[in-house]
Amino acid sequence: MVNKRNMAICAAAQEAGILEQDMRNTLVSHQDGLINICFTTEWMMYECYVDEESLEVLGFDYRPLPVNMLLAELPESGQDAS
């Protein structure tokens, strides 16, 4: 199962057009024959559904990170907007 998990993560990275090492906060869950992979990059949030048997990407969604999450990554001096 670990090998399928790693291959599903690889498929999600390919679908996103990024390198696996650029993936952050990666969460993997299994349900009803699907592997659900949620992860972020520097600017985006992704959710990917991969078929557990064929390792084919069946669903893929992405959106920009919320501004408050981006601001939390900045050093304190960069957060002062005044």
C-alpha positions in Angstrom: 0.0 0.0 0.0 2.9 2.4 0.7 4.1 2.0 -2.9 0.6 2.8 -4.3 0.5 5.8 -1.9 3.8 7.1 -3.2 2.7 6.5 -6.8 -0.6 8.4 -6.2 1.4 11.3 -4.7 3.6 11.3 -7.8 0.5 11.3 -10.1 -1.0 14.3 -8.1 2.3 16.2 -8.5 2.3 15.5 -12.3 -1.3 16.6 -12.6 -0.4 19.9 -10.8 2.6 20.3 -13.0 5.0 20.6 -10.1 7.8 18.6 -8.5 7.0 16.4 -5.5 9.6 18.3 -3.4 7.4 21.4 -3.9 4.5 19.8 -2.2 3.8 20.9 1.4 1.3 19.8 4.1 0.5 16.6 2.1 -2.5 14.7 3.6 -3.4 11.3 2.1 -6.6 9.3 2.8 -8.3 6.3 1.3 -12.0 5.8 0.8 -14.2 3.7 -1.6 -11.3 2.7 -3.9 -10.0 6.3 -4.2 -6.9 7.9 -2.8 -7.5 11.5 -1.8 -4.4 13.7 -1.7 -4.6 17.3 -0.4 -1.5 19.5 -0.5 -0.3 23.0 -0.8 2.5 24.7 -2.6 3.9 28.2 -2.0 0.8 29.9 -3.5 -1.8 27.2 -4.1 -4.0 24.6 -2.4 -4.7 21.3 -4.3 -7.1 18.3 -3.9 -6.6 15.3 -6.1 -8.6 12.0 -6.4 -6.6 9.0 -7.7 -8.1 5.6 -8.5 -6.5 3.1 -6.1 -6.2 0.3 -8.7 -5.2 2.1 -12.0 -3.6 5.2 -10.3 -5.4 7.3 -12.8 -6.3 10.9 -11.7 -10.1 11.0 -11.6 -10.6 14.4 -10.1 -8.4 17.5 -9.5 -9.1 20.9 -8.0 -6.9 23.8 -7.1 -7.3 27.4 -5.7 -5.0 30.1 -4.4 -4.1 30.0 -0.8 -6.1 32.4 1.4 -4.4 35.7 2.1 -4.3 35.1 5.8 -2.3 31.9 5.2 0.2 33.7 3.0 0.6 36.5 5.6 1.3 33.9 8.3 4.4 32.8 6.3 5.9 36.3 6.2 8.4 37.5 8.8 6.7 39.9 11.3 8.3 43.0 9.7 6.6 42.1 6.4 3.1 41.8 7.9 2.7 45.5 8.9 0.5 47.0 6.2 0.5 50.5 7.8 
